[in-house]
Amino acid sequence: MTKLDTLENQANIVYIGIGTNLGNRINNIEKTKYFLSLNGIKITKTSSYYESFSWPDTRKPKFYNVVIQLKTSSQPAELLSIFKSIEIKLGRKKSTKNSPRECDIDIISYGNETMKGLITIPHPRMHQRNFVLFPLFELNKNWVHPKLKINIKNLIFSLPIKDIRSIKQI
């Protein structure tokens, strides 16, 4: 039992974003959560679904997005590998940047850590994205950006009005 307690104490709180705008979007997100659990990743909270316009081309299919809180001792590179494998299982193929996709999984934040390299944490554009900030606020109203040191409420208020009005909780 001591070993489990030690591992539990080493676990980090990680927030990830999942987005999809192809196929059965709700099913894609639920399958993603299932595959996360198969990989030993403990989901502790899930936001509501949010619908947002595709970016940068709003004429493409709308996205469904969620933010999920995980508790894990896995390192970011290991998580990234798991996430890429899940995206492929759900049908994601190599294509042009920002093209429609069945599944996109991003690490939003990993504890209070900041890092650059293979992966940038926190996600470099998360503070500008309504589909990240609104569901993250739902999960943790006191969250503070590890690099910018700005709380989530102020990040939301810094969004353009059109971004605040265009997102829809489902």
N, C-alpha and C positions, 0 to 999 in steps of 0.2 A: 504493500500500500504506500510506503514511503516513496518508492520510485514514481508512482503515479502523481503523488503530490508534488514532487520535484518537477516533473514534466509540466504539470499544470501551472506551476509558478513561472516556468520559462515561456509559457505561451504569450504571444503578442496579440493585441487587438488590431485587426486588419479590416479596412473597409475596401470593398471591391464594387465596381460597377459592372452591370450586365446590360447589354443593349442588343436589340434585334429588330430588323425591319423587313424580313423575308419570311414567308411561310406562316405557320401558326405561332404567332409571337408569344403568347402566354405559354404554350406547350414548350417552346424553345427555352424559355427562362426556367420552367419547372424541370425540364430535362437537365439543364445546366446545374441546378441545385442538386439533383439526384447524383450526377457524375461527381460533383464536388464531394458529396458524402461518401461515395464509393472510394474516393482517393484519401479518405481519412480526415477530411477538412470539416471541422465542427462549425456549423452555421448557428450563430447565437441570436441574430435578429435579421429580419428582412423587411424592407420598406414596402409600401404600396407600389402598384404599377403606376408609372407616369408615361404619358404619351407626349412626344415632342416632334417638332419638324426635323427632317433630315438636314444635316449640315455638311457642306455649304450650299447644297442644291435643295431647296425646299420643295421642288417638284417631285423628288424621289419619295418612295413610301415613308410614312411616319414611323418613328421608332417607339417601341416600348422599352422602358428602362426601369431598373430597380437598383438599389444599393443594398449590399449585404454586409453584415458585420460577422467576421470570422474570429475564432480563437484558434491560433495555430502556433506550433513551434517551428514550422517550416520556414526556411529562409526565402527572401523574395525571388531569387533565381529559380528555386525549386517550384515555387508557386507559379511563376511565369511558364515554366515547362508544362506543368499540369494544365494550366489554362489554355495554352496553345493546343494541347492534345484534345481537350474537350471541344474547343472551337472546331477542330477538324472533324471530330466524331459527329458534330451537329451539322456538318455540311459546308463549313467555311472553306472557300478556295482562294488561292492567290488571285488578287485582282487589284485594280487601281485604288489608290488611297481614298478613303471616305465613300467607297461604293457600297450599295446595299449588301447586307449579310444576315445570315441566320443567327450568328452569335458573335459577340465581341465582349471580351472580359478584360477589364483594366484594374490594376491595383491603384486605388485612390490614395490610401495612406497605409503606412505600416508602423503602428505605434506612433511615437513622436519622432521617428527617424527621418533623416533626409539623406538621399544618396543620388549619385549620378554615375552613369556608366552603361552597362547592359540594360539597366532599367533606371528610370528617374522616379524618385519618390520624394515628396508626394507627386502625383500625376501633374505634369507641367502646365496643363490647361484646365485642370479641374475647377479652379476658382472662377472661371469664366463661363462655366456650363450649367445652365439651369437644370438639366437632366441629371446632374450629379449633386448640386447643392440642395435642391428641394428634398429628394429622398434621403440624403445624408442628414439634413436638419430634422427630418421625421425620426431618425434613429438616435441622434445625439444633438440635442439643442445647445449643448455647451462645447461642441467640437471647435478646436482652434487649429488653423493651418500651421503645420510644424515649421514651415520656412518663413511665411509672411507674418506669422504671429497675429493674425486677424481672426476674430471669431466668425462663426458661420453666418450669424445674423447680418453682420456688416458685409460679408461677401455677397449675400443675397441682395442686400440693399444697393450694392454697387453694380448689379446687373442692369443693362438697359431695360427700360419699361417694357418694350416689346418682348423681351425674353421672359420677364416675369408674367406677362399676360398670356403668352403663347403656350405655356406648359399646362397639361391637364392631368390631374390625379384621377385614376380610374378605379 
